[in-house]
Amino acid sequence: MENPVLAEVTRGNTVESRHRGAAIVIDAEGGVVFSAGDVERPVFPRSAVKAIQGLPLIESGAADRYGLTEAEIALAVSSHSGEPLHAETSLAMLKKAGRDAGCLECGAHWPMGEAAARALAKSGAEPSALNNNCSGKHAGFVCLSCALDEDPAGYVKQGHAVQQAVRGALEEVTGAEHSSDRMGIDGCSIPSYAVPLKALALGFARLGTGHGFGPERARAAARIRAAAAAHPFMVAGTDRFDTRLMSLLGARAFTKTGAEGVYCAALPELGYGIALKCDDGAGRAAEVALAALIGRFLPMDESTQVAFAPLREAVLKNWNGTEVGRVRAPAG
Amino acid sequence: MENPVLAEVTRGNTVESRHRGAAIVIDAEGGVVFSAGDVERPVFPRSAVKAIQGLPLIESGAADRYGLTEAEIALAVSSHSGEPLHAETSLAMLKKAGRDAGCLECGAHWPMGEAAARALAKSGAEPSALNNNCSGKHAGFVCLSCALDEDPAGYVKQGHAVQQAVRGALEEVTGAEHSSDRMGIDGCSIPSYAVPLKALALGFARLGTGHGFGPERARAAARIRAAAAAHPFMVAGTDRFDTRLMSLLGARAFTKTGAEGVYCAALPELGYGIALKCDDGAGRAAEVALAALIGRFLPMDESTQVAFAPLREAVLKNWNGTEVGRVRAPAG
């Protein structure tokens, strides 16, 4: 039984490419609102669960101890484009904990944002770990480690106190076992555990409502959501999908992309969590598939609908600026 | 009936992503050697058919009239990375026809090769149409137009003599109708026509053998194949798959990637043509799927097999250089 098509890519009047996948919308008590495809198969959530991974930073008191700002908390749950403000903010977080970029264990890469990468190249500089799209999360890990009075060295390893706290939060919030048998190493070197989409959606429903959380965790979740809503640029960057979505919808949608076609979201006013993965790992498909689900369930006034339309259906242009096709959820 | 998985992406010991698609291997008389998935559904070949699109450049006498070198002929059937040698060679072709880069109608984009793009940015320059991955093909179109005594202006349009010649060659070589109903606009602004994979594979079997061609076309096809085998860098660029394949296999394999997960190849000594498309348009999957088919049919000595192995199975590393997974054809 194959997963359904979540997104199609047209050229002229022909469908050129098709993206299959699975998606689920669930409420915080586990009631399934929508389900398509195999939502029980374990998938690596990758960066889509950074907000859950960020809970210990708040709950431990580290964020308050080091006086992290709302923008810094947003960056701690981001996959940012490595633009100057992102890199500077990561460094500021590290400095608040008395550390510097030398502590980061995520590795260096050229900014994910192409314009930022070219600007950095033009300046003659080389990228550092601060430009890594995960540097905000890693700066948060370093802050957490310091607040726990643990040496940050090796904080990416499965056995380090930071990763144990992160894994504990993931298991509690999603309700799914995070098994070493289903562990992979993420792009930024921390463990990623494959769990069912259904558990990820439930985790996001809880994250969006606090339902099933103790008061401290509920406050931490609300603080992270508020930070992302107030600083959507920090969560991703220029022209990025999360930034566009949350700039438009504010606190009504908390969304987070993950590598290999994963997307998770919470729609707090509805109490819904969403999780989807495109089988083939395509981000372009995950984006329009997520927008289709948000558009299906979240009421929007007319002007919001108009602004939302390009998120649901992306226009593909060629190098002369001529429209050649679309990326969209299939009709019906 | 869904297409089979042509490539899978692992992380740790888990399959993280899967790419479905269709593939066919056929001989020059149309005998099917291998077939998987729906090979009758029309697909846009995109840049995979540049060698067929390049036949009129040779057959018209334009290549000889302007004294195009073997390297320039290779560039005329390339999707190059926009590296300096590619851009310079495109310009040299245009100058031989008494033209310059202002004639190019492909649009400008940053070099497809990331290192080349950053080097260009570092130099303070902006990309021109010469950096467009199709600039060699377009320079060939301008040469063809001039040799036909046609004004090159508008050479990308369906009605221009250049595109009529190209469409004619495509129809004759593949044996498939290239219908305006199945036309899309390619990234470089020329028409692309969706045709069955089976027809594309047949076209490549003919291109690799000359079988079914008149002597002039057979010579033109052989000249293009020889140019690519002698100048694999010109066909793609640094670290690119076509360049790696043809650098290793020489004239034993003529391969050409196309956007949205298409790959075509000819294995002249076997008389086989290959065409495949990943449903989702993923290039990473098309690459290993093509390598799997070449590896299945083309005999290789032991040292070639060793060098070929990384083409069949790509290692994915994270930003710290740690292996995190593989891209490969599924076992069995």
Contacts between the chains, C-beta under 8 A, distances in Angstrom:
chain1	res1	chain2	res2	distance
A	2	B	2	4.7
A	9	B	260	7.2
A	9	B	281	6.3
A	11	B	44	5.8
A	11	B	184	3.5
A	11	B	185	7.5
A	11	B	192	7.3
A	12	B	182	7.5
A	12	B	183	5.6
A	12	B	184	3.5
A	12	B	185	6.9
A	13	B	181	7.6
A	14	B	42	6.9
A	14	B	44	7.1
A	14	B	182	5.9
A	14	B	184	6.2
A	14	B	194	5.2
A	16	B	43	7.4
A	16	B	44	5.5
A	16	B	184	7.1
A	16	B	194	7.8
A	16	B	260	5.5
A	16	B	281	7.0
A	17	B	260	5.2
A	17	B	261	6.8
A	17	B	278	8.0
A	17	B	279	6.4
A	17	B	280	5.6
A	17	B	281	3.7
A	18	B	279	5.0
A	18	B	280	6.5
A	19	B	279	8.0
A	19	B	280	5.0
A	20	B	20	7.1
A	20	B	279	7.7
A	20	B	280	7.6
A	42	B	14	6.9
A	43	B	16	7.5
A	44	B	11	5.8
A	44	B	14	7.1
A	44	B	16	5.5
A	105	B	320	7.4
A	106	B	319	6.3
A	106	B	320	7.8
A	107	B	318	6.5
A	107	B	319	2.8
A	107	B	320	4.2
A	107	B	321	7.6
A	108	B	319	6.6
A	109	B	319	5.0
A	110	B	114	7.4
A	110	B	118	7.2
A	114	B	110	7.4
A	117	B	118	6.8
A	117	B	121	7.9
A	118	B	110	7.2
A	118	B	117	6.8
A	118	B	118	6.9
A	118	B	121	3.9
A	119	B	121	7.6
A	121	B	117	7.9
A	121	B	118	3.9
A	121	B	119	7.6
A	121	B	121	4.2
A	121	B	122	4.7
A	122	B	121	4.7
A	122	B	122	5.9
A	122	B	124	6.5
A	124	B	122	6.5
A	132	B	319	6.1
A	181	B	13	7.6
A	182	B	12	7.5
A	182	B	14	5.9
A	183	B	12	5.6
A	184	B	11	3.5
A	184	B	12	3.5
A	184	B	14	6.2
A	184	B	16	7.1
A	184	B	324	6.3
A	184	B	325	6.8
A	185	B	11	7.5
A	185	B	12	6.9
A	185	B	318	6.2
A	185	B	322	6.0
A	185	B	324	4.6
A	186	B	318	7.0
A	186	B	324	7.5
A	187	B	318	4.8
A	187	B	319	6.1
A	187	B	324	7.3
A	188	B	318	6.9
A	188	B	319	6.5
A	189	B	318	5.8
A	189	B	319	7.3
A	189	B	320	5.2
A	189	B	322	6.6
A	192	B	11	7.3
A	194	B	14	5.2
A	194	B	16	7.8
A	260	B	9	7.3
A	260	B	16	5.5
A	260	B	17	5.2
A	261	B	17	6.8
A	278	B	17	8.0
A	278	B	280	7.7
A	279	B	17	6.4
A	279	B	18	4.9
A	279	B	19	7.9
A	279	B	20	7.7
A	279	B	280	7.9
A	280	B	17	5.6
A	280	B	18	6.5
A	280	B	19	5.0
A	280	B	20	7.6
A	280	B	278	7.7
A	280	B	279	7.9
A	280	B	280	4.0
A	280	B	282	5.7
A	280	B	285	7.3
A	281	B	9	6.3
A	281	B	16	7.0
A	281	B	17	3.7
A	281	B	282	7.6
A	282	B	280	5.7
A	282	B	281	7.6
A	282	B	282	6.9
A	285	B	280	7.3
A	318	B	107	6.5
A	318	B	185	6.2
A	318	B	186	7.0
A	318	B	187	4.8
A	318	B	188	6.9
A	318	B	189	5.8
A	319	B	106	6.3
A	319	B	107	2.8
A	319	B	108	6.6
A	319	B	109	4.9
A	319	B	132	6.1
A	319	B	187	6.1
A	319	B	188	6.5
A	319	B	189	7.3
A	320	B	105	7.4
A	320	B	106	7.8
A	320	B	107	4.2
A	320	B	189	5.1
A	321	B	107	7.6
A	322	B	185	6.0
A	322	B	189	6.6
A	324	B	184	6.3
A	324	B	185	4.6
A	324	B	186	7.5
A	324	B	187	7.3
A	325	B	184	6.9
